[in-house]
Amino acid sequence: MGVRARAVAALCLLLAGGCASKAPLTDEQLKLLARGDTYLSGEVKQLKRDAVLDAGGLATAVGASRHGELVAFATLTGDDAVLNAIDRTGSPKRLWAQRVNAGRRPVEAVEVSPDGAWVVSAGRDGFARAFRGKSGVPGAALGLRQPLTALALRWDGAQLAVGTAQGRVVVTTFPGLEVVAQAELHGGQEVRGLAYRADGAIVSGGWDRSLVVSRQRGGDLLEERRRALEQYVNDVQVGGAAVAVALSASPDERPAGEMAAFEEPSPANAAALLDDFTLEEVARPVHHRGPVSTVAMAPDGVVFASGSLDGRVLVEQRDAAPSVTPLGLEVDWFVRRARFTRDARYLLVAAWVQPPLTEKSQPAPDVTVEELVRKAPEVVREPPHPDVESR
């Protein structure tokens, strides 16, 4: 056995009590994972349903605290957009529900601070709104006079990036929502995805078919790098040294009531992985049969997920052979949002589902929590974050 193999074996014995297939998390691992600077890594072998948080609805966005103790999600209920918060420290319990806008102007993005103290939403009514995580008491609100389409919290929860339907990226304090910098980066087209790199830079993607890396410097948001794509960008997430991007040949929106027609798998409708610094593409597995609406990226930069209008969520490994079939789950209609908890233990899924056919039919789940069961789970400590203060 080589030195590297012996080191891996020792780490497995230390953290997982051995490397048996689908090993459960040990008490020691759970203790380590409860820290604020660790996450799970390892090959995912199974998706195990942990909870159904809502059923029979039109879920538009979802987010969670670091360990998934508090999950927030938005749904369309009649003409209202409703923001919900669920306590998952025991059996799931609804903490509160807030009507946040009307006229079928959905909430497009939800973020939860790592400690669960705050929830923030961004909607097509043009407002970002912060709420106390446990009580739902409203905090700051920010109106930008244009529909809001994306959110991203910096790793420390102290700064929020907001994307608009007119191509702007706005940086605010959090939870105060005071604007500190902004720039029009996407040619007047919708900003569909935002994510912070570990060094504080912002990666944004939009319907102008481009990815942009920008950084706040004082009161300015300056573009550092841009990459033009052939496809529309529907979502962006960052993990490790990789950027996951949801791509489609056309914008992914579909009006309510229209079923997605399955298509042949195509590189134009796929999840792509790019280097987070150069934005050079490193992988593009082709599995989905329709526009890819969302992506999720684990902190290790290896495990990622994608959701599509074909009604499937797929979980894959970055280094998997092309012949390997990804893990997947199906929803009743189509997938709106997929997100990992920051500790990479759970996958959150928000979907639109069809109403029951009869009064006796059970409504399909539209917001679920899936546990990622790993073959040989390892608890990894995050590297120290560099200074992210504006310069």
Residue pairs with C-beta under 8 A, 6 or more apart in sequence:
1 9
9 19
11 378
12 18
12 19
12 376
12 378
13 19
15 26
15 28
15 29
15 32
15 377
15 378
15 379
16 23
16 25
16 26
16 29
16 376
16 377
16 378
17 23
17 26
17 28
19 375
19 376
20 376
21 45
21 375
22 45
22 46
22 373
22 374
22 375
23 374
23 375
23 376
23 377
25 33
25 40
25 377
29 377
29 379
32 38
32 379
33 39
33 40
33 67
33 343
33 345
33 379
34 67
35 381
36 66
36 114
37 381
37 382
38 343
38 379
38 380
38 381
38 382
39 298
39 299
39 300
39 342
39 343
39 344
39 379
39 380
39 382
40 343
40 344
40 345
40 372
40 374
40 377
40 378
40 379
40 380
41 298
41 299
41 300
41 302
41 303
41 344
41 374
41 377
41 378
41 379
41 380
42 374
42 375
42 376
42 377
42 378
43 317
43 374
43 375
43 376
44 303
44 315
44 317
44 327
44 372
44 373
44 374
44 375
45 327
45 373
45 374
45 375
46 327
46 373
47 315
47 327
47 328
47 329
47 347
47 370
47 371
47 372
47 373
48 370
48 371
48 373
49 368
49 369
49 370
49 371
50 346
50 368
50 369
50 370
50 371
51 88
51 92
51 368
51 369
52 365
52 367
52 368
52 369
53 71
53 73
53 84
53 86
53 92
53 367
53 368
53 369
54 73
54 75
54 84
54 365
54 366
54 367
55 353
55 362
55 363
55 364
55 365
55 366
56 353
56 355
56 356
56 363
56 364
56 366
57 75
57 76
57 77
57 353
57 363
57 366
57 367
58 75
58 76
58 77
58 256
58 352
58 353
58 366
59 73
59 74
59 75
59 336
59 337
59 350
59 351
59 352
59 366
59 367
60 74
60 75
60 76
60 81
60 106
60 107
60 108
60 336
60 337
60 350
61 73
61 74
61 107
61 108
61 109
61 110
61 121
61 336
61 337
61 350
62 71
62 72
62 73
62 74
62 110
62 337
62 339
62 348
62 349
62 350
62 367
63 71
63 72
63 73
63 109
63 110
63 111
63 112
63 119
63 339
63 348
64 70
64 71
64 72
64 112
64 339
64 341
64 342
64 346
64 348
65 71
65 112
65 113
65 114
65 115
65 116
65 133
65 341
65 342
66 114
66 115
66 116
66 341
66 342
66 343
67 341
67 342
67 343
67 345
68 88
68 341
68 343
68 345
68 346
68 348
68 369
69 87
69 88
69 89
69 116
70 85
70 86
70 87
70 88
70 95
70 112
70 116
70 119
70 133
70 134
71 85
71 86
71 88
71 112
71 348
71 367
71 369
72 83
72 84
72 85
72 86
72 110
72 112
72 119
72 121
72 133
73 83
73 84
73 86
73 110
73 348
73 350
73 367
74 81
74 82
74 83
74 84
74 100
74 106
74 107
74 110
74 121
74 123
74 350
75 81
75 82
75 84
75 366
75 367
76 82
76 104
76 106
79 102
79 103
79 104
80 99
80 101
80 102
81 99
81 100
81 101
81 102
81 104
81 105
81 106
81 107
81 123
81 125
82 97
82 98
82 99
82 100
83 97
83 98
83 100
83 107
83 110
83 119
83 121
83 129
83 131
84 94
84 96
84 97
84 98
85 94
85 95
85 96
85 97
85 119
85 131
85 133
85 134
85 136
86 92
86 93
86 94
86 95
87 93
87 94
87 95
87 134
88 369
95 133
95 134
95 135
95 136
96 131
96 135
96 136
97 136
98 131
98 136
98 138
100 107
100 121
100 123
100 125
100 127
100 129
101 107
101 123
101 124
101 125
101 127
102 125
103 125
105 123
105 124
105 125
105 147
106 123
106 124
107 121
107 122
107 123
107 124
108 122
108 123
108 124
108 147
108 148
108 149
108 150
109 121
109 122
109 148
109 149
109 150
109 151
109 163
110 119
110 120
110 121
110 122
110 151
111 119
111 120
111 151
111 152
111 153
111 160
112 118
112 119
112 120
112 133
113 119
113 133
113 153
113 157
113 174
113 175
114 153
114 155
114 156
114 157
114 342
115 157
116 133
116 134
117 132
117 133
117 134
117 175
118 130
118 131
118 132
118 133
118 139
118 157
118 174
118 175
119 130
119 131
119 132
119 133
120 128
120 129
120 130
120 131
120 151
120 153
120 160
120 174
120 175
120 177
121 128
121 129
121 131
121 151
122 128
122 148
122 149
122 150
122 151
122 162
122 163
123 129
123 147
123 148
124 147
124 148
124 149
124 165
125 147
126 143
126 144
126 145
126 146
126 147
126 148
127 141
127 142
127 143
127 144
127 148
128 141
128 142
128 144
128 148
128 151
128 160
128 162
128 172
128 177
129 138
129 139
129 140
129 141
129 142
130 138
130 139
130 140
130 141
130 174
130 175
130 177
131 137
131 138
131 139
132 138
132 139
139 175
139 177
140 175
140 176
140 177
140 178
141 177
142 162
142 172
142 177
142 179
144 162
144 164
144 168
144 170
146 164
146 165
146 166
146 168
147 164
147 165
147 166
148 162
148 163
148 164
148 165
149 163
149 164
149 165
149 190
149 191
149 192
150 161
150 162
150 163
150 191
150 192
150 193
150 194
150 204
151 160
151 161
151 162
151 163
151 194
152 160
152 161
152 194
152 195
152 196
152 202
153 159
153 160
153 174
153 196
154 160
154 161
154 174
154 196
154 200
154 388
155 196
155 198
155 385
156 385
156 388
157 174
158 173
158 174
159 171
159 172
159 173
159 174
159 180
159 196
160 171
160 172
160 173
160 174
160 177
161 169
161 170
161 171
161 172
161 194
161 196
161 202
161 204
162 169
162 170
162 171
162 172
162 194
163 169
163 170
163 190
163 191
163 192
163 193
163 194
163 204
163 206
164 170
164 190
164 191
165 190
165 191
166 184
166 188
166 190
167 184
167 185
167 186
167 187
167 188
167 189
167 190
167 191
167 206
167 208
168 182
168 183
168 184
168 185
168 186
168 191
169 182
169 183
169 185
169 186
169 191
169 194
169 202
169 204
169 212
169 214
169 221
170 179
170 181
170 182
171 179
171 180
171 181
171 182
171 202
171 216
171 221
172 178
172 179
172 180
173 180
180 216
180 219
180 390
181 216
181 217
181 218
181 219
181 220
181 221
181 390
182 221
183 214
183 220
183 221
183 222
183 223
185 191
185 204
185 206
185 212
185 214
185 221
185 223
186 204
186 206
186 207
186 208
186 210
186 212
187 206
187 208
187 210
188 208
189 206
189 207
189 208
190 206
190 207
190 251
191 204
191 205
191 206
192 205
192 206
192 207
192 232
192 233
192 234
192 235
192 236
192 246
193 203
193 204
193 205
193 206
193 233
193 234
193 235
193 236
193 237
193 245
193 246
193 295
194 202
194 203
194 204
194 236
195 202
195 203
195 236
195 237
195 238
195 243
195 297
196 202
196 203
196 238
197 203
197 213
197 238
197 276
198 238
198 383
198 385
198 386
199 385
199 386
199 388
200 215
200 216
200 386
200 388
200 389
201 213
201 214
201 215
201 224
202 213
202 214
202 215
202 216
202 221
203 211
203 212
203 213
203 236
203 238
203 243
203 276
204 211
204 212
204 214
204 236
205 211
205 212
205 233
205 234
205 235
205 236
205 245
206 233
207 232
207 233
207 251
209 228
209 229
209 230
209 231
209 232
209 233
210 226
210 227
210 228
210 229
210 233
211 226
211 227
211 229
211 233
211 236
211 243
211 245
211 274
211 279
212 223
212 225
212 226
212 227
213 223
213 224
213 225
213 226
213 277
213 279
214 221
214 222
214 223
214 224
215 221
215 222
215 224
216 222
216 390
217 390
217 391
218 390
218 391
225 277
225 278
225 279
226 279
227 274
227 279
229 245
229 247
230 268
231 247
231 248
231 249
231 268
231 269
232 247
232 248
232 249
232 250
232 251
232 252
233 245
233 246
233 247
234 246
234 247
234 248
234 251
234 252
234 291
234 292
234 293
234 294
235 245
235 246
235 292
235 293
235 294
235 295
235 337
236 243
236 244
236 245
236 246
236 295
237 243
237 244
237 295
237 296
237 297
237 304
237 339
238 244
238 276
238 297
239 297
239 298
239 299
239 300
239 301
239 304
240 276
240 297
240 298
240 299
240 300
240 301
240 302
241 275
241 276
241 277
241 301
242 273
242 274
242 275
242 276
242 282
242 297
242 301
242 304
242 318
243 273
243 274
243 275
243 276
243 279
243 297
244 271
244 272
244 273
244 295
244 296
244 297
244 304
244 306
245 271
245 272
245 273
245 274
245 295
246 252
246 271
246 292
246 293
246 294
246 295
246 306
246 307
247 268
247 269
247 270
247 271
247 272
247 292
248 268
248 269
248 290
248 291
248 292
248 293
249 266
249 268
249 269
249 291
250 291
251 291
252 291
252 292
252 293
252 309
254 260
254 309
254 334
256 352
259 333
260 290
260 291
260 309
260 310
260 311
260 333
260 334
261 290
262 289
262 290
262 310
263 269
263 289
263 290
263 310
264 289
265 286
265 287
265 288
265 289
266 286
267 284
267 286
269 288
269 289
269 290
269 291
269 292
269 308
270 284
270 285
270 286
270 287
270 288
270 292
270 306
271 284
271 285
271 288
271 292
271 295
271 304
271 306
271 314
271 316
272 281
272 283
272 284
273 281
273 282
273 283
273 284
273 304
273 318
274 280
274 281
274 282
275 282
282 318
283 318
285 316
285 320
285 322
285 326
287 306
287 314
287 326
288 306
288 308
288 310
288 312
288 314
289 308
289 310
290 308
290 309
290 310
290 334
291 308
291 309
292 306
292 307
292 308
293 307
293 308
293 309
293 334
293 335
293 336
293 337
294 306
294 307
294 335
294 336
294 337
294 338
295 304
295 305
295 306
295 307
295 338
296 304
296 305
296 306
296 338
296 339
296 340
296 347
297 303
297 304
297 340
298 304
298 340
298 344
299 342
299 344
299 380
299 382
300 344
300 380
301 318
302 317
302 318
302 319
303 315
303 316
303 317
303 318
303 340
303 344
303 372
304 315
304 316
304 318
305 313
305 314
305 315
305 316
305 338
305 340
305 347
306 313
306 314
306 316
306 338
307 313
307 314
307 335
307 336
307 337
307 338
307 349
307 351
308 334
308 335
309 334
309 335
310 334
311 330
311 331
311 332
311 333
311 334
311 335
311 351
312 328
312 329
312 330
312 331
312 335
313 328
313 329
313 330
313 331
313 335
313 338
313 347
313 349
314 326
314 327
314 328
315 326
315 327
315 328
315 347
315 372
316 326
316 327
317 324
320 326
329 349
329 370
331 349
331 351
331 352
331 353
331 364
331 365
331 366
332 351
332 353
332 354
332 364
332 365
332 366
333 351
333 352
333 353
333 354
333 364
334 351
334 352
335 349
335 350
335 351
336 350
336 351
336 352
337 348
337 349
337 350
338 347
338 348
338 349
338 350
339 347
339 348
340 346
340 347
340 348
340 372
341 348
344 372
345 371
345 372
346 369
346 370
346 371
346 372
347 369
347 370
347 371
347 372
348 367
348 368
348 369
348 370
349 367
349 368
349 369
349 370
350 366
350 367
351 365
351 366
351 367
352 366
353 363
353 364
353 365
353 366
354 364
355 363
356 362
356 363
356 364
